[in-house]
Amino acid sequence: MTLSTDLPSLLVDAHVHLHPCFDLTQFLQSALANFQHQSDKLGLNQPLTAALLLAEVSGVNAFADLVSRYKQGNPPTDWEICPTAEAATLWFKHSSGHTLLIAAGRQAVTQEGIEVLALLTAAAIEDRLSLEDTLAAVTAAGGLPVLPWGVGKWLGKRGQLVAAQLQAADGPLFAGDNGGRPSFWPLPDYCQQRLQLPGTDPLPLAYEVKRAGSFGFVTQGHLDTDRPGESLKQILLGPQPVVQAYGQPQSPWHFLKNQSLLRLS
């Protein structure tokens, strides 16, 4: 898919976790560096604007902590936090002039053990509902529903349910490639039935703080400064959205290392 020179480009990581073990300044600096690297590779000759879409699990609300930082006048070093007219978005402006948008979002686990992302919404999404009810709840909350790839979660009966939803859902529904997917594990063919919104999905391991922004997509369109989340929704729900994936799956060694450390933690 060809990027237009007439429209501004936006780099997006659509599956972000801001874990308690992450230092916020390092997280933001790493994300900015990763986005800059991808922007250079894509040849985007314009001021960098990028978005980190949070997908927070039940009991975690890092976005609320970011809002508190703004209200307390306690921004990270070299960053300015700027509110919007939306409850689910904040601008982070770096001293270099580059800008990151951070948007609230949730990650729910269905009754069947399938993960569902609710992007660009501050609403809570209940766990353990059926897959169909979870997707309906995301839509009702004004979020973008995404079925993200996960280790073992798209196999067997769960895989059949995911395939059926991606192939037959009437309303908005996206697939989500995952930066933690190893290179030897290809995405199933049925993912091609839906637009993909890739993201890094950083794990709760301290060194994963450097990964945000390294895997995602670039889209194009104008973001309203006051309502950037709504603007991004309209771009992605439009009749012919431009979505170009970037980034590489993990090496087998890195994948096996992460899975081993997760099981030891």
N, C-alpha and C positions, 0 to 999 in steps of 0.2 A: 504494500500500500504506500503510495507516494505522498510525502509531506508537502503541503503547499507553502510557498514563500509569502503568500498574502495574509496568512493567519498566524497569530502568536502560538507557539508551542508550549505545552505543559507536560513536564515529566511527573509521573505518578507511581508511587509504590502503594499498591492496593491491599497490602496485608502486613500491618505493622503492629508490633507489641513493644511497649515501653516498659520493660521489666524493672522491678525494684533494684536489681543488681546493676542496672545501667546508670552511669553518670550522665546527667542530662546534657551538659555542655559537650562532652565527648560524643554523645549520641547525635546531637545536632551537627557538630563539626564533621563527623564521619558521613552523615547523610548528605550534607552539602558537597563534600568532596566527591562522593559517589555520583551524585547527580551531575556535578560539573564534568566528571570523567565521561559519563554517558552522553552529555550534551556535546562535548568535543567530538566524540566518536560519530555522533549523528550529524555533525556539522551545523548545529543550531547557532547561528550568528545573531544572538540577541540577548538582552539581560535574562539571566536564569530565573525562572519561576518554577517551583516544583511543589508537589503535595505528598504528604504522608497521611495515609488513611488508616486510622487505628481500628483494630478489631479486638476489643478487650473482653476477656472472659468474665464470668460471673464473680462478683466480689472484688473486682479490680476496676479502678477508675482513675487512670493516670491523667486523663483529660481534665478531670475536675481539679487535680493537683496543679495542672498548668494554668487553669483559670485562677486558682488561688494565688499562684506566683504573680500573675498580672495584677490582681487586686492589692497584693501586698507590696507592689513595686519592687519585686525581687527577680528580675530577668537573669538568664544565664549570661556569663561573661561574653561580651562582644555581640549580644543580641538584644533586640527590642521586641517586646510582646505587644501586639496591637489587636484590639478586639474588632469584631465585625458586628453586623446587625443580626447575626445568627447565634443560636445557643450552641451549635455544634462545630464552630470553626474559630480558629485563631491564626493571625499572621505572625510569623517570626521573621524579623528583618535583621539581616546580618550587617555588620559595620562595613563590609565590602560592597553593599548595595544589593546583594542577592536576597531573594525572598523565599521562605518556605511557608506553605499552608499546612497546618495540622488540623485534621478533622476527627471528631469523635465517631465511634462506631463500636459495634459489639460482635462477639463470636458466641454462638449458642451451639449446644450439642443436643441433637434430637433424640427422641425416644429410641430410634433405631441405631444410635451411635454415629450419626453423620454430622459433620461440622457445617454450619451455615454462618456466613458473614452478613452483617447488617451494616453497610457502609454509609457514611455521611448522615448519621442520626445519633442524637444523644439519648434516645429512648432505650429503656431496658427491654431485653428480649428474653423471655422465660426459657429455661432449659427443660428438656425432657418432653416437649410437645412432639407430636408426630411431625414428620418432614413437611407434609403439606400445610399443617397448621403453623409451623415455624415460618415457612416462606410467606404465608398470608400475614403473619404478625409483622414481619419485616416490611412488607409492602404497606401495611396499614400505618406503620410508624414513619413512613416517608423515607425509608432507607433503600439502598440498592442491594438486592439479594444476590449473594454469590455462593456457589458451591465450590470450595477450594480443595485442591488435591491435598491428600494427607497420606502418611505412611500407613498402608494397609487398609485405609478407610474407603477406598474405591474398589475393593475386591469382594468376591462372593455375592451374597444377598445385598449387602450395602451398595456394591458397585452396580447391581441391577437396578436398585432404586434410584441411584444418581443418574444412571443412563436414561431411565424412563422419564425422569423430571426434565433433564436437559433436552430430550427429544420432543417432549409433548407439552411442556408448560405453555399456557396461553399468554400470561403476563410477562413483565420484565424479569429476566433471570440470566445471570452470567456464570460462566465457568471461571475458575481461578487457578492458573498455574502457580507453582510454589518454588521459591528460590532454594528450598531445602530438598527439592526432588533431585535424586542422583542421576547422573548422565546415562546410566545403564537402564533406567526405568522410564520408558516413554509414556507420554500421555495416551489414554485410550482414544480411539477414533471418534467416539461420540462427543468428545469435547468440541469438535469442529461444528457441532450443531448450534453453538452459542458463542457470542462474543466473549473473549477471554480478558479478564482483568488480573494480570499477574502481580505478585508481591513477594517480598522476601520471607515473611514469617520468621523473624528472629527468635531463636530459642532462649530459654532462661539460663544462659551460660554467659559469664562475664565478658568473654571475648566477642560474643555475638553483637555487642554494642556497636561494632564497626560496620554492620551489614546493611542497615536501612538505606534504601535508595539504590542499591546495587542491582536490583532485579525488579522490573516493573514494565511500564509502557509509556509511550509518548502519545498524546492526543493534541488536538488543535481546536482553538476557539477562544472567545473573549470571556474572561472571568470578571464578573461584577465585584469591585473591591469590597462592597458592603455585604454582598450575598454570594461569596465564591462557591460555597457548597451547593447552593441551588443552581448556580451557573454550570458547575461541573456535572450535576445530575442531568441537566437539560442537554448538555453536549453528548453525554454517553447514551441517553435515551432517544437521541435524535434519529432521523430516518437513515442516515449514512454516516455514523461517527467514524472518524479516523482513529484507529487504535493500532499502534505498532509496538510489539513487544521488544524488550531489550534485556540483556543479561544472559548469563550461562548457568545451566544446572550445576549442582555441586559435583566435585570429583568423588569417585567411590571412596577414597581414603577419608576425605572430610566428612562425608555422610556417615561412614561407619564410626569415626571418632565421635561425632556428635551424638549418635544413638547410644554408644557405649557410656558416654559421660552422663547422658540423661538418666540412664538406668542406675547409675551409681549415686546420683544426687538425691 
